[in-house]
Amino acid sequence: MSRAVVFAYHNVGVRCLLALLARGVEVPLVVTHTDNPNEDIWFASVARIAAMHGLKVITPEDANEAEVLAAVQAAQPDFLFSFYYRQMLGAALLKSAPRGAYNMHGSLLPRYRGRVPVNWAIIRGETETGATLHTMEIKPDAGAIVDQMAVPILPDDTAQQVFDKVTVAAEAVLWRSLPALLDGSATLQPQDLAQGSYFGGRKPEDGRIDPAWSARTVHDFVRALTHPYPGAFADLPQGRLRLWQTRRAAAVDNMPTRAELRLLGDQMVLACPDGSSLHVLSATLADEPLTPDNFRGRFSAQTVTLGADIPA
């Protein structure tokens, strides 16, 4: 029986850990994170699933500290797997498993290497993404590809909806890859990194809407950052406006030079400088619901221009 130490977190971590166990891989050690109390924990718990299966679990602050390396080496793994673990694993850890270290990444590598690949793919208007199992190197997400699977990004899909698809793809990729990995027959495909780019992490402040964007760009931005993420926003004198759900709509009259939030009958519409618009289906202003019914009372107007808040 093959043995694997697993570094894992989030839904992908849960499903891939379960796939390993279902394939008969012995897991003597699981390394995961302690949940951050300041984070919206909307995803499943690797620690809880590991405990249900009687697996040893540790939650170090630094995965590369000497005590973790010693624990991994003591587990005598054949393989090391990282499934949405949030820290880079150093050279000593990668060398601790004689049959290789493998990572599951939430994109179709070599595209969207780096952090939060699902959110970035939606922000940039992609129509598909996926999951890729690859060998781990010191350079992030650069190792040879074992297998990958694509999933569609529909025009109104949110990041959570796409992430759910990527989770299924990750489980399927690992499930079908494991027999060849375990018997040594897997064929690896080196990445051509020139065909992709590296993307960094995102902070809540990165959710600021540029009032010069087209309606499509704003729509993609909103659905990439909506719940359970902090949301796309613009700061107004009345408070922070957050757009949580939009739908692309028809061209608008009186095309603005900066995006304008307009009350048109019983609908809120964001008119954009490219002449297109969005129906605003869910929004908050200063953390309170903003609706067509209370629009005039919140703004004392039927049109509000976004953009005075954009930093130079």
Sequence and secondary structure as in RCSB ss.txt:
>XXXX:A:sequence
MSRAVVFAYHNVGVRCLLALLARGVEVPLVVTHTDNPNEDIWFASVARIAAMHGLKVITPEDANEAEVLAAVQAA
QPDFLFSFYYRQMLGAALLKSAPRGAYNMHGSLLPRYRGRVPVNWAIIRGETETGATLHTMEIKPDAGAIVDQMA
VPILPDDTAQQVFDKVTVAAEAVLWRSLPALLDGSATLQPQDLAQGSYFGGRKPEDGRIDPAWSARTVHDFVRAL
THPYPGAFADLPQGRLRLWQTRRAAAVDNMPTRAELRLLGDQMVLACPDGSSLHVLSATLADEPLTPDNFRGRFS
AQTVTLGADIPA
>XXXX:A:secstr
  EEEEEE HHHHHHHHHHHHHTT EEEEEE     TTS   S  HHHHHHHTT  EE  S TTSHHHHHHHHHH
  SEEEEES SS   HHHHTTSTT EEEEESSSTTTTEES HHHHHHHTT SEEEEEEEE  SSTT S EEEEEE
EE  TT  HHHHHHHHHHHHHHHHHHHHHHHHHT    B   GGGS EE    GGGGB  TTS HHHHHHHHHHH
 TTS  EEEEETTEEEEEEEEEEE   SS  SS EEEEETTEEEEE TTS EEEEEEEEETTEEE TTTHHHHHS
SSEEE  TT   
